[in-house]
C-alpha cells in the first residue's frame, strides 16, 4: 500500500482484485464477474454507470460515483 498526498481521479485505483485484495492472474471477464458471490464483488471496481451513481462535489474536490462496493446485509451472521 502507498499513501497519496491527495485524492485525485487520475490516480484512483480502478483495478479488479481477488478477495483479500490479491492481484488477479489475468483480467476478469464479464462472465466471471457475473458469477462472483456478492461479497467477492467488493474487490471489483464498478463504474459510475454500473452503480447508477453520480459524481458529486465534496469539500475539496469532485468524487466519482463509482468504486468498490460491499453488500453487508443486516444480520450479524451475514456480516461475518
Steps between C-alpha positions, in 0.01 A plus 500: 500500500603854442369829628407768253524868579149579382200331344503526124299323232822468300660271761182327617537121508263356241650153499329173573629284782450155644360464854747626759617771255721248321614574145309294241698279262315642201220741417158402628245450223137613512389134528729443799385826656133405477567164667683640806329484841386846612776528763769437238359789293639729768841450337384601152502868406155594374444801279265785570269369224499143639403627844255755366714748690571866455811711553473759774695796631640437846680735732822500298435346161259307281453133587393246240183296539679168455727294719523185708170395659429233762146386581511411868143400574318573823582213734814417694527159328498657153768755597737233628 
